[in-house]
Amino acid sequence: MPFADKFRAMMQMPFPGDFLEGFEVVSLEVGHEGRAPGQYAYPFRLRLRGAGGLAGLRAALKPLLARRCTTFSGFGTPYQLWFGRTEIEPEGNATYSITGEGAGCRVHLREDLARFSEHLAEGGALAAGPEERAALVEGYIAAYQKEIARQVGRYRRRIRRAEAAQSE
């Protein structure tokens, strides 16, 4: 299961002090809750400050909240991540509280990729036998896991630096 910091990293959630289209990130909190086997929720609260009103804020949030991605748990199990509905509450002084919930659900990536590579082979777009296709799928997944590990590692280092700066 991907924990909250991995969800934050994969969804490229901003840090306090970052800007989203002219709105400064004041704070961000992300939680992690198991809902059912292979299903997780990530309740979050994001506070932003800036001019532009609700319409500008919605436009600034749209690219962030539209993200979907696949990640892997610590055991290598693939999960699809996305954001659900959000609520925006004006707090005054051009500050807004955005609350919502992200979600994560286990997916069967290996099987989906194998089925897709079979489809390509049947259509003549992939000239590889069954063993080669299986190796292609495994190679792709291994490379994807490494790429995600690097991305999450960079984000987690940023979290540690931000937390250290706050405690000083």
C-alpha atoms as a printed R data frame, in Angstrom:
    type eleno elety resid chain resno       x       y       z
1   ATOM     1    CA   MET     A     1   0.000   0.000   0.000
2   ATOM     2    CA   PRO     A     2   1.348   3.441  -0.859
3   ATOM     3    CA   PHE     A     3   1.530   5.654   2.231
4   ATOM     4    CA   ALA     A     4   0.654   9.360   2.392
5   ATOM     5    CA   ASP     A     5   4.117  10.659   1.497
6   ATOM     6    CA   LYS     A     6   4.201   8.438  -1.596
7   ATOM     7    CA   PHE     A     7   0.753   9.676  -2.611
8   ATOM     8    CA   ARG     A     8   1.982  13.265  -2.179
9   ATOM     9    CA   ALA     A     9   5.063  12.555  -4.273
10  ATOM    10    CA   MET     A    10   3.295  10.718  -7.064
11  ATOM    11    CA   MET     A    11   0.555  13.332  -7.320
12  ATOM    12    CA   GLN     A    12   3.216  16.078  -7.231
13  ATOM    13    CA   MET     A    13   1.471  17.938  -4.444
14  ATOM    14    CA   PRO     A    14   2.991  21.346  -3.724
15  ATOM    15    CA   PHE     A    15   4.930  22.341  -0.635
16  ATOM    16    CA   PRO     A    16   4.262  25.312   1.640
17  ATOM    17    CA   GLY     A    17   5.800  28.317  -0.064
18  ATOM    18    CA   ASP     A    18   5.206  26.920  -3.580
19  ATOM    19    CA   PHE     A    19   2.816  28.682  -5.940
20  ATOM    20    CA   LEU     A    20  -0.072  27.349  -8.010
21  ATOM    21    CA   GLU     A    21  -0.912  29.949 -10.657
22  ATOM    22    CA   GLY     A    22  -0.389  32.885  -8.311
23  ATOM    23    CA   PHE     A    23  -1.801  31.181  -5.203
24  ATOM    24    CA   GLU     A    24   0.753  30.538  -2.485
25  ATOM    25    CA   VAL     A    25   0.598  27.235  -0.633
26  ATOM    26    CA   VAL     A    26   0.199  28.022   3.056
27  ATOM    27    CA   SER     A    27  -0.017  24.445   4.342
28  ATOM    28    CA   LEU     A    28  -0.664  20.877   3.266
29  ATOM    29    CA   GLU     A    29  -1.731  17.855   5.292
30  ATOM    30    CA   VAL     A    30  -2.251  14.393   3.793
31  ATOM    31    CA   GLY     A    31  -3.460  11.311   5.648
32  ATOM    32    CA   HIS     A    32  -3.739   7.622   4.818
33  ATOM    33    CA   GLU     A    33  -6.653   5.285   5.542
34  ATOM    34    CA   GLY     A    34  -7.283   1.712   4.486
35  ATOM    35    CA   ARG     A    35 -10.829   1.277   3.197
36  ATOM    36    CA   ALA     A    36 -10.945  -2.293   1.865
37  ATOM    37    CA   PRO     A    37  -8.402  -4.808   0.610
38  ATOM    38    CA   GLY     A    38  -6.414  -3.018  -2.084
39  ATOM    39    CA   GLN     A    39  -8.253   0.296  -1.589
40  ATOM    40    CA   TYR     A    40  -6.905   3.339   0.239
41  ATOM    41    CA   ALA     A    41  -8.028   6.889   0.876
42  ATOM    42    CA   TYR     A    42  -5.798   9.943   1.256
43  ATOM    43    CA   PRO     A    43  -7.730  12.716   3.006
44  ATOM    44    CA   PHE     A    44  -6.016  16.045   2.496
45  ATOM    45    CA   ARG     A    45  -6.282  19.682   3.435
46  ATOM    46    CA   LEU     A    46  -4.527  22.288   1.345
47  ATOM    47    CA   ARG     A    47  -4.547  25.963   2.291
48  ATOM    48    CA   LEU     A    48  -3.813  28.541  -0.400
49  ATOM    49    CA   ARG     A    49  -3.598  32.309  -0.357
50  ATOM    50    CA   GLY     A    50  -3.804  34.652  -3.327
51  ATOM    51    CA   ALA     A    51  -5.824  36.978  -5.486
52  ATOM    52    CA   GLY     A    52  -8.104  35.689  -8.196
53  ATOM    53    CA   GLY     A    53 -11.161  34.618  -6.261
54  ATOM    54    CA   LEU     A    54 -12.850  31.236  -6.438
55  ATOM    55    CA   ALA     A    55 -12.758  31.088 -10.249
56  ATOM    56    CA   GLY     A    56  -9.013  31.722 -10.290
57  ATOM    57    CA   LEU     A    57  -8.483  29.208  -7.513
58  ATOM    58    CA   ARG     A    58 -10.453  26.509  -9.331
59  ATOM    59    CA   ALA     A    59  -8.412  27.135 -12.476
60  ATOM    60    CA   ALA     A    60  -5.175  26.939 -10.470
61  ATOM    61    CA   LEU     A    61  -6.221  23.646  -8.847
62  ATOM    62    CA   LYS     A    62  -7.476  21.964 -12.003
63  ATOM    63    CA   PRO     A    63  -4.113  20.639 -13.303
64  ATOM    64    CA   LEU     A    64  -3.194  19.286  -9.857
65  ATOM    65    CA   LEU     A    65  -6.527  17.601  -9.189
66  ATOM    66    CA   ALA     A    66  -6.777  16.105 -12.694
67  ATOM    67    CA   ARG     A    67  -3.665  13.971 -12.210
68  ATOM    68    CA   ARG     A    68  -3.847  10.180 -12.305
69  ATOM    69    CA   CYS     A    69  -0.869   7.914 -12.070
70  ATOM    70    CA   THR     A    70   0.309   4.421 -11.263
71  ATOM    71    CA   THR     A    71   2.751   3.689  -8.483
72  ATOM    72    CA   PHE     A    72   4.016   0.638  -6.631
73  ATOM    73    CA   SER     A    73   3.790  -0.305  -2.979
74  ATOM    74    CA   GLY     A    74   6.906  -1.254  -1.059
75  ATOM    75    CA   PHE     A    75   6.184  -4.854  -2.070
76  ATOM    76    CA   GLY     A    76   5.956  -3.980  -5.773
77  ATOM    77    CA   THR     A    77   2.160  -4.125  -6.021
78  ATOM    78    CA   PRO     A    78   0.849  -1.565  -8.545
79  ATOM    79    CA   TYR     A    79  -1.767   1.001  -7.511
80  ATOM    80    CA   GLN     A    80  -3.665   3.603  -9.516
81  ATOM    81    CA   LEU     A    81  -3.883   6.971  -7.721
82  ATOM    82    CA   TRP     A    82  -6.277   9.865  -8.311
83  ATOM    83    CA   PHE     A    83  -8.080  12.730  -6.594
84  ATOM    84    CA   GLY     A    84 -11.774  12.679  -5.750
85  ATOM    85    CA   ARG     A    85 -14.122  15.567  -5.061
86  ATOM    86    CA   THR     A    86 -12.853  18.591  -3.230
87  ATOM    87    CA   GLU     A    87 -14.496  21.366  -1.261
88  ATOM    88    CA   ILE     A    88 -13.256  24.938  -1.154
89  ATOM    89    CA   GLU     A    89 -13.933  27.151   1.859
90  ATOM    90    CA   PRO     A    90 -12.973  30.814   1.869
91  ATOM    91    CA   GLU     A    91 -11.245  31.696   5.152
92  ATOM    92    CA   GLY     A    92 -10.953  35.438   4.569
93  ATOM    93    CA   ASN     A    93  -7.941  37.570   3.616
94  ATOM    94    CA   ALA     A    94  -7.786  35.827   0.202
95  ATOM    95    CA   THR     A    95  -7.025  32.507   1.939
96  ATOM    96    CA   TYR     A    96  -8.849  29.302   1.040
97  ATOM    97    CA   SER     A    97  -9.047  25.849   2.573
98  ATOM    98    CA   ILE     A    98  -9.325  23.001   0.093
99  ATOM    99    CA   THR     A    99 -10.302  19.636   1.558
100 ATOM   100    CA   GLY     A   100 -10.816  16.421  -0.282
101 ATOM   101    CA   GLU     A   101  -9.763  12.871  -0.625
102 ATOM   102    CA   GLY     A   102  -7.388  11.114  -2.926
103 ATOM   103    CA   ALA     A   103  -7.758   7.432  -3.653
104 ATOM   104    CA   GLY     A   104  -5.566   4.470  -4.416
105 ATOM   105    CA   CYS     A   105  -6.714   1.140  -5.786
106 ATOM   106    CA   ARG     A   106  -4.702  -1.942  -6.580
107 ATOM   107    CA   VAL     A   107  -4.479  -2.636 -10.318
108 ATOM   108    CA   HIS     A   108  -3.225  -5.580 -12.330
109 ATOM   109    CA   LEU     A   109  -0.609  -3.813 -14.410
110 ATOM   110    CA   ARG     A   110   1.434  -6.874 -15.357
111 ATOM   111    CA   GLU     A   111  -1.639  -8.655 -16.712
112 ATOM   112    CA   ASP     A   112  -2.851  -5.541 -18.544
113 ATOM   113    CA   LEU     A   113   0.536  -5.024 -20.196
114 ATOM   114    CA   ALA     A   114   0.747  -8.691 -21.170
115 ATOM   115    CA   ARG     A   115  -2.721  -8.482 -22.746
116 ATOM   116    CA   PHE     A   116  -1.744  -5.294 -24.595
117 ATOM   117    CA   SER     A   117   1.505  -6.788 -25.905
118 ATOM   118    CA   GLU     A   118  -0.470  -9.828 -27.117
119 ATOM   119    CA   HIS     A   119  -2.849  -7.477 -28.932
120 ATOM   120    CA   LEU     A   120   0.096  -5.710 -30.581
121 ATOM   121    CA   ALA     A   121   1.629  -9.021 -31.633
122 ATOM   122    CA   GLU     A   122  -1.668 -10.251 -33.104
123 ATOM   123    CA   GLY     A   123  -1.942  -7.032 -35.119
124 ATOM   124    CA   GLY     A   124   1.611  -7.379 -36.412
125 ATOM   125    CA   ALA     A   125   2.862  -4.299 -34.554
126 ATOM   126    CA   LEU     A   126   5.098  -6.318 -32.225
127 ATOM   127    CA   ALA     A   127   7.297  -9.025 -33.713
128 ATOM   128    CA   ALA     A   128   8.098 -10.857 -30.490
129 ATOM   129    CA   GLY     A   129   7.286 -14.348 -29.276
130 ATOM   130    CA   PRO     A   130   5.521 -15.078 -25.969
131 ATOM   131    CA   GLU     A   131   8.770 -15.268 -23.954
132 ATOM   132    CA   GLU     A   132  10.080 -12.048 -25.469
133 ATOM   133    CA   ARG     A   133   6.796 -10.282 -24.757
134 ATOM   134    CA   ALA     A   134   6.903 -11.455 -21.144
135 ATOM   135    CA   ALA     A   135  10.487 -10.149 -20.876
136 ATOM   136    CA   LEU     A   136   9.402  -6.809 -22.375
137 ATOM   137    CA   VAL     A   137   6.632  -6.486 -19.780
138 ATOM   138    CA   GLU     A   138   8.973  -7.378 -16.907
139 ATOM   139    CA   GLY     A   139  11.633  -4.975 -18.188
140 ATOM   140    CA   TYR     A   140   9.124  -2.176 -18.507
141 ATOM   141    CA   ILE     A   141   7.792  -2.719 -14.987
142 ATOM   142    CA   ALA     A   142  11.322  -2.859 -13.518
143 ATOM   143    CA   ALA     A   143  12.314   0.383 -15.279
144 ATOM   144    CA   TYR     A   144   9.047   2.046 -14.196
145 ATOM   145    CA   GLN     A   145   9.612   1.012 -10.571
146 ATOM   146    CA   LYS     A   146  13.128   2.515 -10.661
147 ATOM   147    CA   GLU     A   147  11.816   5.761 -12.162
148 ATOM   148    CA   ILE     A   148   9.135   6.005  -9.459
149 ATOM   149    CA   ALA     A   149  11.656   5.219  -6.707
150 ATOM   150    CA   ARG     A   150  13.848   8.122  -7.914
151 ATOM   151    CA   GLN     A   151  10.878  10.494  -8.139
152 ATOM   152    CA   VAL     A   152   9.565   9.557  -4.696
153 ATOM   153    CA   GLY     A   153  13.063   9.709  -3.199
154 ATOM   154    CA   ARG     A   154  13.551  13.271  -4.453
155 ATOM   155    CA   TYR     A   155  10.149  14.290  -3.078
156 ATOM   156    CA   ARG     A   156  10.786  12.658   0.308
157 ATOM   157    CA   ARG     A   157  14.127  14.476   0.584
158 ATOM   158    CA   ARG     A   158  12.248  17.707  -0.076
159 ATOM   159    CA   ILE     A   159   9.766  16.808   2.679
160 ATOM   160    CA   ARG     A   160  12.627  16.196   5.137
161 ATOM   161    CA   ARG     A   161  14.290  19.505   4.235
162 ATOM   162    CA   ALA     A   162  11.002  21.394   4.614
163 ATOM   163    CA   GLU     A   163  10.326  19.755   7.988
164 ATOM   164    CA   ALA     A   164  13.871  20.531   9.167
165 ATOM   165    CA   ALA     A   165  13.484  24.177   8.106
166 ATOM   166    CA   GLN     A   166  10.194  24.427  10.039
167 ATOM   167    CA   SER     A   167  11.715  23.026  13.216
168 ATOM   168    CA   GLU     A   168  14.581  25.552  13.192
